[in-house]
Amino acid sequence: MFLDEQKVVRDMLSQCANPQCSKPFLRLREGKLFLVETDRTTKAGEPAVPAFVRARQQQRCVEHYWLCDGCATHWTLVYDRDRGVILAALRRPVLRAAAMAGDSAGEVA
């Protein structure tokens, strides 16, 4: 799922980064805050920077995003160089290994 670039700029920390959610960002203790290091890109309308200046500039920047508690239990944010910051489903741990460990704990040798 791609994040709308204009929406991200406007709402980066004002609401959940999930485009399908509109929960407002109110407190740091709720949800999950992400500091995403991204490549610096030239924005539309910015003048081209000469190579010798570009070499001295920081080539990466840090952007801030937030997922509410509900979304953070199912999603995380990842940076893809080609697509930018995107939502990615969290992988769930396999419960079978935990269940097997619990079954063997109850056995008497």
Backbone torsions as a table, in degrees:
resi	resn	phi	psi	omega
1	MET	NA	126.9	-178.4
2	PHE	-91.7	146.0	175.1
3	LEU	-92.6	131.0	178.9
4	ASP	-64.1	118.4	-173.5
5	GLU	-57.9	-42.5	179.8
6	GLN	-67.1	-39.7	178.4
7	LYS	-64.8	-39.9	-179.5
8	VAL	-62.2	-45.4	-179.4
9	VAL	-61.7	-42.8	-176.6
10	ARG	-74.6	-39.5	-170.3
11	ASP	-115.8	21.2	-172.2
12	MET	-47.7	-48.2	179.2
13	LEU	-120.7	12.4	179.5
14	SER	-89.7	-19.7	177.6
15	GLN	-156.0	174.3	-179.2
16	CYS	-55.5	140.0	-178.6
17	ALA	-73.1	-11.7	176.4
18	ASN	-74.7	117.9	-177.7
19	PRO	-61.3	-20.7	179.9
20	GLN	-86.0	-2.9	-176.9
21	CYS	-120.3	143.9	-179.9
22	SER	-123.4	20.6	-179.6
23	LYS	-64.0	128.8	-178.8
24	PRO	-75.4	147.5	175.3
25	PHE	-81.6	117.7	-178.5
26	LEU	-120.5	-39.9	-174.1
27	ARG	-137.9	144.3	177.7
28	LEU	-66.7	-27.7	-176.3
29	ARG	-74.7	-10.1	178.0
30	GLU	-105.1	138.7	177.6
31	GLY	77.4	-159.9	-176.6
32	LYS	-136.2	127.7	-179.7
33	LEU	-95.5	135.6	179.9
34	PHE	-118.1	132.6	170.1
35	LEU	-108.2	109.7	-173.7
36	VAL	-108.5	120.3	177.7
37	GLU	-85.5	121.1	-175.7
38	THR	-123.8	163.7	174.4
39	ASP	-73.0	140.7	175.9
40	ARG	-74.8	129.8	178.9
41	THR	-123.5	153.7	176.5
42	THR	-80.8	126.8	-179.7
43	LYS	-84.2	155.6	178.8
44	ALA	-58.0	132.6	179.5
45	GLY	92.5	-14.0	177.1
46	GLU	-79.3	140.1	178.3
47	PRO	-70.0	150.0	177.1
48	ALA	-66.2	137.4	-178.8
49	VAL	-98.0	131.9	178.5
50	PRO	-59.8	150.7	-175.9
51	ALA	-57.1	-39.4	-178.0
52	PHE	-67.3	-29.5	175.9
53	VAL	-77.3	-42.1	-179.6
54	ARG	-59.7	-35.9	-179.5
55	ALA	-64.0	-29.6	179.9
56	ARG	-87.9	-16.6	-178.9
57	GLN	-79.6	153.2	174.8
58	GLN	-66.5	127.9	-175.5
59	GLN	-87.5	-6.5	-179.6
60	ARG	-127.1	155.6	174.8
61	CYS	-138.8	159.1	-179.2
62	VAL	-107.9	127.5	177.8
63	GLU	-115.5	150.4	-177.3
64	HIS	-110.1	132.8	178.1
65	TYR	-135.6	159.8	-179.3
66	TRP	-140.4	136.2	171.2
67	LEU	-114.4	134.3	178.8
68	CYS	-67.2	167.3	-179.3
69	ASP	-54.1	-45.7	-178.1
70	GLY	-61.3	-45.5	-179.5
71	CYS	-73.5	-34.7	-177.3
72	ALA	-67.1	-19.9	177.4
73	THR	-78.0	-16.4	-178.0
74	HIS	-117.9	-22.6	-172.3
75	TRP	-129.0	159.3	168.3
76	THR	-136.4	169.0	177.6
77	LEU	-110.3	136.7	177.3
78	VAL	-132.2	153.9	178.2
79	TYR	-103.9	126.0	175.3
80	ASP	-116.2	125.7	-175.3
81	ARG	-56.6	-36.2	-178.2
82	ASP	-83.5	-33.5	-174.1
83	ARG	-108.1	-11.2	-178.7
84	GLY	87.1	-152.2	-179.6
85	VAL	-81.7	126.6	-178.0
86	ILE	-133.0	156.8	173.2
87	LEU	-79.9	139.2	175.8
88	ALA	-134.3	137.0	179.8
89	ALA	-66.3	139.8	175.6
90	LEU	-73.7	143.6	174.4
91	ARG	-83.3	135.5	178.9
92	ARG	-89.7	137.5	177.3
93	PRO	-65.8	148.3	178.5
94	VAL	-73.5	120.8	-177.6
95	LEU	-81.7	-14.8	-177.9
96	ARG	-60.6	-42.6	-179.1
97	ALA	-64.3	-40.0	178.6
98	ALA	-67.1	-39.3	179.5
99	ALA	-66.4	-40.3	178.8
100	MET	-65.6	-38.7	178.8
101	ALA	-64.7	-36.8	178.5
102	GLY	-69.5	-37.3	178.8
103	ASP	-66.7	-40.6	-177.4
104	SER	-74.1	-23.0	178.5
105	ALA	-70.1	-26.7	-178.2
106	GLY	-84.8	-12.3	-178.9
107	GLU	-79.8	144.5	177.4
108	VAL	-107.9	130.7	-177.4
109	ALA	-86.5	NA	NA
